[in-house]
Amino acid sequence: MKKAKRFKTGKWFLLVFCCLVLLGVLSFFAIQIYIGQSAKKFIITADIAPACDAVMVLGALVYSDGTPSPLLADRLEYGYELYRSGKAKKILVSGDHGQPDYDEVKGMMDYLIQKGVPPEDIFLDHAGFNTYDSMYRARDIFGIKTLLISTQVFHMDRAVFIARKMGLEAYGYPCADKSSYRMSYLNTRESLARVKAFLDVNITKRQPKFLGDVIPINGDGTVTHDE
């Protein structure tokens, strides 16, 4: 009798476990679709991009000499194209400067200055450690209301989704994904990051690691250059 009871209990736990796994898998794919569909209508081309407060270039790897990696250089080129065409008067570069010997935003600034962008038009967000923090700080530190985002296709849906959920009128101008970026790795990582983004904007609503004083985006960007 006890053996039969244990068998029934085991079957019940197995059934519950399988249902939870199935629910998790379905939720995972539902989030991927939801974020993609939420962002889809806000992905634009340069010719139809609206005028906005700023262009945001989201950070990525820089080399030890400060040179942007090819992935980041592509983002900078697309952001520069929007700026040069007059879609925004300011560029916000947001990336990781959490350690003295690693500074994404200075490398991004130097790249844009070499392209001819005046230093006062470039704002540096030194604490854009991830996409969620970048959007949160764009809104609360830099006072941005309308935003053009430059990043790759694989990343863009999540970036626009987060920005829109935070009340920013955001549009994405994506640069192409390239096989040299190791897309299988990036797509896997991105699918997991979408789940985290969904939880961040809907459930945890966490604050970034750093906030600080307001630095209006319509001012002089050089005040952010020596942080």
C-alpha positions in Angstrom: 0.0 0.0 0.0 2.8 2.4 1.0 4.7 1.6 -2.2 1.6 2.3 -4.3 1.1 5.6 -2.5 4.7 6.6 -3.1 4.3 5.7 -6.7 1.2 8.0 -7.1 3.0 10.8 -5.2 6.0 10.4 -7.5 3.7 10.6 -10.6 2.0 13.7 -9.3 5.4 15.4 -8.7 6.6 14.4 -12.1 3.4 15.8 -13.7 3.7 19.1 -11.8 7.4 19.3 -12.8 6.6 18.7 -16.5 3.8 21.3 -16.4 6.2 23.8 -14.9 8.9 23.1 -17.5 6.3 23.5 -20.3 5.0 26.7 -18.8 8.6 28.0 -18.6 9.3 27.1 -22.2 6.1 28.7 -23.4 6.7 31.8 -21.4 10.2 32.1 -22.8 9.0 32.0 -26.4 6.1 34.3 -25.6 8.4 36.9 -24.3 10.6 36.7 -27.4 7.5 37.3 -29.6 6.0 40.0 -27.4 9.2 42.1 -27.3 9.7 41.7 -31.1 6.1 42.7 -31.9 6.1 45.6 -29.4 9.2 47.2 -31.1 8.4 46.3 -34.7 6.5 49.5 -35.7 9.2 51.7 -34.1 12.1 50.4 -36.2 12.7 53.0 -38.9 15.1 54.0 -41.7 17.2 57.2 -41.7 15.0 58.9 -44.3 11.8 58.6 -42.2 13.4 59.1 -38.8 11.7 61.9 -36.8 13.6 64.7 -35.2 14.5 63.8 -31.6 16.3 65.1 -28.6 19.3 62.9 -29.1 20.8 59.9 -30.9 21.8 57.2 -28.5 24.7 54.9 -29.4 24.7 51.9 -27.1 28.1 50.7 -25.9 30.0 47.5 -26.8 33.6 46.3 -26.6 36.5 48.7 -27.0 40.1 47.4 -27.3 42.9 48.1 -24.9 44.0 51.2 -26.9 40.4 52.6 -26.8 39.6 51.7 -30.4 36.0 50.6 -30.9 35.4 47.0 -31.9 33.9 46.5 -35.4 30.5 45.9 -33.8 30.7 49.2 -31.9 32.1 51.1 -34.9 29.1 50.1 -36.9 26.8 51.5 -34.2 28.8 54.7 -34.2 28.6 55.1 -38.0 24.8 54.7 -37.9 24.5 57.1 -35.0 26.7 59.6 -36.8 24.6 59.3 -40.0 21.5 60.3 -38.0 23.3 63.2 -36.4 24.8 64.4 -39.7 21.4 64.3 -41.4 20.0 66.7 -38.7 17.7 64.2 -37.0 19.1 65.2 -33.6 21.5 67.9 -32.4 23.1 65.8 -29.7 24.6 62.3 -29.4 24.5 60.3 -26.2 27.1 57.5 -26.0 26.2 55.1 -23.2 28.5 52.4 -22.1 30.7 50.8 -19.5 33.2 52.9 -17.7 33.1 51.0 -14.4 36.8 50.5 -14.2 39.7 53.0 -14.7 41.4 50.8 -17.3 38.2 50.2 -19.4 36.3 53.1 -20.9 33.9 52.4 -23.7 32.5 55.9 -23.8 35.8 57.7 -24.3 36.6 55.5 -27.2 33.1 56.2 -28.6 33.6 60.0 -28.1 37.1 60.0 -29.8 35.6 58.1 -32.8 32.9 60.7 -33.2 35.2 63.7 -32.8 37.4 62.2 -35.5 34.3 62.2 -37.7 33.9 65.9 -37.1 31.2 66.0 -34.3 31.9 69.0 -32.0 32.7 67.8 -28.5 29.9 69.9 -27.0 27.4 67.8 -29.0 28.6 64.5 -27.5 27.3 63.4 -24.1 28.9 60.6 -22.2 27.0 58.2 -20.0 29.7 56.5 -18.0 27.3 54.2 -16.2 25.4 52.6 -19.1 26.4 49.1 -17.9 23.4 47.5 -19.7 20.6 48.5 -21.9 18.1 48.9 -19.1 20.5 51.3 -17.2 21.2 53.3 -20.4 17.5 53.9 -21.0 16.7 54.7 -17.3 19.6 57.2 -17.2 18.7 58.7 -20.6 15.3 59.6 -19.1 16.2 60.6 -15.5 19.7 62.0 -15.8 19.8 63.5 -19.3 16.1 64.5 -19.4 15.5 62.9 -22.8 12.0 62.5 -24.0 12.5 61.5 -27.7 15.3 59.2 -28.8 16.9 57.6 -31.8 18.7 54.4 -31.0 21.7 53.0 -32.9 22.6 49.4 -32.4 22.5 46.1 -34.4 19.3 44.3 -35.5 19.7 41.5 -33.0 19.7 44.0 -30.1 17.3 46.6 -31.4 14.0 45.1 -30.4 15.0 44.9 -26.8 16.4 48.4 -26.7 13.3 50.0 -28.2 11.1 47.8 -25.9 12.8 49.0 -22.8 12.9 52.6 -23.8 9.2 52.6 -24.7 8.2 50.9 -21.5 10.1 53.7 -19.6 8.0 56.4 -21.4 10.6 57.4 -23.9 9.4 58.1 -27.5 12.1 55.9 -28.9 12.8 54.8 -32.5 15.4 52.3 -33.7 17.7 52.7 -36.6 19.5 49.3 -36.8 22.7 48.4 -38.4 23.1 45.0 -40.0 24.1 41.9 -38.2 27.2 40.3 -39.5 28.5 36.8 -39.4 31.8 38.1 -38.0 30.0 39.1 -34.8 29.5 35.4 -33.8 25.8 35.7 -34.3 24.9 32.3 -32.8 26.4 33.4 -29.5 24.9 36.9 -29.6 21.4 35.6 -30.5 21.5 33.1 -27.6 22.6 35.7 -25.2 20.0 38.2 -26.5 17.1 35.7 -26.1 18.0 35.4 -22.4 18.5 39.2 -22.1 15.0 39.7 -23.4 13.6 37.6 -20.5 15.5 39.8 -18.0 14.3 43.0 -19.7 10.7 41.8 -19.5 11.1 41.2 -15.8 13.0 44.5 -15.2 10.4 46.7 -16.8 7.3 44.8 -15.6 8.2 43.3 -12.2 11.5 44.4 -10.5 11.5 47.9 -11.9 15.0 48.2 -10.4 17.1 51.4 -10.3 20.4 51.6 -12.1 23.6 51.1 -10.1 24.3 54.8 -10.4 22.0 57.8 -10.8 23.1 61.4 -10.0 22.5 65.0 -10.8 20.5 66.0 -13.9 22.6 66.9 -17.0 20.2 68.3 -19.6 20.8 66.9 -23.1 20.2 70.4 -24.6 23.3 71.8 -22.8 27.0 71.4 -23.3 28.2 67.8 -23.5 31.7 68.6 -22.4 30.6 68.6 -18.8 30.3 64.8 -19.0 33.8 64.3 -20.6 35.9 64.3 -17.5 33.9 61.9 -15.3 
